[in-house]
Amino acid sequence: MTEITHEEAPFLISRSQAARRYGMSQRQFDELYRRHPEFPVLHIGRRVMVHREEADAFFTRNIRDVIEMD
């Protein structure tokens, strides 16, 4: 995700909001997005923004993969 369209802007949340949304500490969330290059983050200057819908899809995909491995 490199460009932000006007329609996508309402779906962007800060990394602290994302950590709360997914029930993680700020540290756990930071490690997650740094270790997974496909995680939908956008760097705007020093800020890290997360596309909410793409992050939801990322977690759904990964949860499904973990469940299927069992």
N, C-alpha and C positions, 0 to 999 in steps of 0.2 A: 504494500500500500504506500504509494508515494505522493499522490496528489489528493487533496481534500476538495470535494465538491460541496456546494452549498447544501445539498440534500443530506450529505453524510455528517455534517458538523454536529447535529443534535445527538448522534450516536457515539460521539467521542466522550470518554470519561477519563479522569486522571488515574494514575496507578494506585493512589490510595483508595479511591472509590472502587476500583476494580478489586483490590485486595479484600475490601469489606464485602463486596458483592459475591465473591467466590469463597468466603470464609477462610481467608488466609491472613497470616501476618504480612506486614510490608516486606520483611526480609524474605519470606517464602515466595512471595509473588515476584520479587526482583530476581531471585534465583531461577524461577520458572521461565521468565521471558528471556533471560540471558542464555539459558541452556537450550531452549527450543527456538531455532531460527525461524520457524514457520509461525510462531506466535504473532498475532496481529497487533504490533505496537508501531507507533509513529513517533519519531523524535522531532520535536519542534523546539529548536534551540536547546535549552537544558531540560525542558519538560518531556516527559514520556506520557503519551496519550494512548488509550486503548480503544479500539473499535468494539463496542459492546456486542453487536450481533455476531461479528466474526469471532470474538472471544468465546461467546456461547457455543458457536459451532465447533470451535477448537476443543473445548472441554467435552462436548457431547461425543465427538469423534474419538477422543482419547479414552473416555470412560467406556465406550463401546469396545474399543480395542482391548482394554483390560478385562472386561467381562468375557469377551470371546476367548481370551487366553486361558481362563479357568476351566 
